[in-house]
Amino acid sequence: MDILGQFVLAFLKGFADLLLLPWHIINWAQLPTLKERLNVVLVAGMSAEFLFVVLAAVLILLAAGLYSRRFLRGLVFGLERFNGAIGKFAAWFALIMVIQQVLIIAMGQVFRGNDLIFSPFGMIMTSHELQWLSGQLKFYNAILIAIASAYTFIEGGHVRVDLIYSTVRHRTKKLVDLIGTLIFLFPSSILLWWFSWPIATNALFAQRPLNIWSETARFRGFRFESSGTAEFTWVWSFKVLIVIFAGLMFIVAVSFFFRNILALLERDEEIPAHYSLDSSASEDGEPHPTH
């Protein structure tokens, strides 16, 4: 009972903090030094208070969606468009990765060179060794995985191990998806954010190292962690991508949760699987579904 009471109090405090969020932001902006402001951000990013503010916002959006189906529908498609736009942008890195790999092979195997120089009109814009550029391909691949995974989820592109799901009724599928989102997708994205936040910030800043139990922070300066090898050295970028991945997956969990609620409320209406980013608005203000 004590744990339940603490959980309820934390939720109530989350609603209060959400209402007072503009006041908190103003007070944060008025802190005298950059060090003090970043100390607050570093601790707040993995705090229980931040989590319950986010959950309180999700519940408020849910309540508004239950009150207005039109709002719920617009919220679902809006969140999906957001992740879709980011995912489609990340997909271009597949093309960049292919082009760069071809250039590396051509320069190394055909011209027997050791570096690749980009020099339009005789002005050297960039010059890197092939080993560094080969390591950079891992960064492009990490971008595809971290940033486009949420979009792939929206498009139904992830592998699904299905034993009984395909045999049940449509309404039962939506109920299973709803429960699965609550039990698996929400907790996994939250835990991933919680564990990856201190790892990413330790790689970005010179500070007293944070961990998941830290309650204070000691920012000292900016320090972008890198490796001492000749390969791609931006170690910090891979760790930051994990945080971005966790955030995008939480957003897609929210949109998928709301989508299944909408599907359960709209008993006889088929909710389109996804909406095109460039779809035009219909006469009733809603976008046309893609086919």
C-alpha positions, -999 to 999 in steps of 0.1 A, spaced: 0 0 0 29 24 7 43 18 -28 9 24 -43 5 56 -23 39 69 -33 30 61 -70 -3 80 -68 15 110 -51 41 109 -78 15 111 -104 -3 139 -87 30 158 -84 35 151 -121 3 169 -130 12 198 -107 47 200 -123 32 199 -157 9 228 -149 38 247 -134 62 238 -162 63 274 -177 72 287 -143 99 261 -138 114 269 -172 115 306 -164 133 299 -131 157 276 -149 165 302 -176 172 328 -148 199 307 -132 231 328 -133 256 304 -150 256 279 -178 270 253 -153 240 256 -130 215 254 -159 232 223 -173 234 206 -139 196 209 -137 192 194 -172 216 166 -166 198 154 -134 163 162 -147 167 142 -179 167 109 -160 146 119 -129 113 104 -118 98 139 -118 105 142 -156 90 108 -162 58 116 -143 54 150 -161 56 131 -194 31 105 -183 8 132 -170 9 148 -204 1 115 -220 -29 110 -197 -42 145 -204 -39 139 -241 -57 106 -237 -85 123 -217 -89 149 -245 -89 121 -271 -116 102 -253 -137 134 -251 -131 141 -288 -126 114 -313 -115 140 -339 -88 152 -316 -76 116 -309 -75 108 -347 -56 140 -354 -32 132 -325 -25 97 -338 -18 108 -374 2 138 -362 26 117 -341 29 92 -369 37 120 -394 64 133 -370 81 99 -368 75 93 -405 92 125 -415 122 117 -393 124 81 -406 122 91 -442 150 116 -436 171 89 -420 165 66 -449 186 88 -471 216 77 -452 213 43 -468 220 60 -502 249 80 -487 263 48 -472 262 31 -506 278 60 -524 305 63 -499 312 26 -499 316 27 -537 340 56 -535 360 39 -508 363 7 -529 371 27 -561 398 48 -544 414 20 -525 412 -8 -550 413 10 -583 434 41 -577 454 26 -547 448 58 -527 447 61 -489 425 91 -486 394 106 -502 395 144 -509 365 164 -518 379 195 -535 354 214 -558 371 241 -579 404 234 -562 391 243 -527 396 214 -503 363 210 -484 372 177 -466 399 151 -466 398 119 -447 416 86 -448 398 56 -461 400 38 -428 382 68 -411 355 68 -439 350 30 -435 343 35 -398 319 63 -407 297 38 -425 289 23 -390 277 57 -380 253 59 -410 241 24 -402 235 35 -365 214 64 -378 193 41 -399 186 18 -369 182 45 -342 161 71 -361 142 50 -387 131 22 -363 101 41 -351 90 48 -387 96 11 -396 73 2 -366 46 24 -380 49 8 -414 47 -27 -398 82 -36 -411 96 -52 -380 97 -90 -376 67 -103 -357 67 -138 -342 31 -148 -346 15 -179 -331 -21 -170 -325 -23 -133 -334 -33 -137 -370 -61 -161 -361 -80 -139 -337 -106 -113 -345 -97 -77 -355 -110 -63 -322 -90 -89 -302 -59 -79 -322 -63 -43 -312 -68 -53 -275 -36 -74 -276 -17 -45 -292 -30 -22 -265 -20 -45 -237 14 -53 -253 22 -16 -257 15 -10 -220 34 -41 -208 64 -41 -232 68 -10 -255 63 17 -229 85 2 -202 113 -8 -226 115 27 -241 115 43 -207 142 20 -193 163 25 -224 161 63 -219 169 60 -182 200 38 -188 213 57 -219 209 93 -206 239 92 -183 260 73 -208 253 99 -235 258 129 -212 291 115 -199 303 112 -235 293 148 -243 304 167 -211 334 168 -188 317 162 -155 315 140 -125 303 108 -142 266 103 -139 249 69 -134 213 59 -131 212 66 -94 228 100 -95 209 128 -77 234 156 -84 255 167 -113 288 185 -116 292 200 -151 327 212 -159 328 217 -196 321 202 -231 340 171 -240 331 150 -270 343 115 -263 364 101 -292 385 70 -298 423 71 -304 422 49 -335 424 59 -371 388 49 -377 357 70 -372 363 86 -338 329 102 -329 322 78 -300 298 103 -285 275 103 -315 267 66 -311 257 71 -275 236 101 -283 218 81 -309 207 56 -282 189 84 -264 173 96 -296 162 60 -304 146 57 -269 127 90 -273 114 82 -308 103 48 -296 84 63 -267 66 87 -291 57 58 -314 45 39 -283 22 68 -275 9 70 -310 4 32 -312 -14 32 -278 -38 60 -290 -43 43 -323 -55 11 -307 -78 30 -284 -92 48 -314 -97 14 -332 -115 0 -302 -138 30 -300 -145 31 -337 -159 -4 -337 -171 -6 -374 -146 18 -390 -113 7 -404 -85 29 -393 -59 33 -420 -26 17 -413 -7 50 -419 -10 83 -436 11 98 -463 33 128 -453 23 147 -484 -14 138 -483 -38 166 -488 -66 175 -464 -101 163 -471 -132 185 -468 -137 175 -432 -101 186 -423 -87 150 -421 -59 137 -444 -66 112 -471 -53 77 -463 -27 61 -485 -35 28 -502 
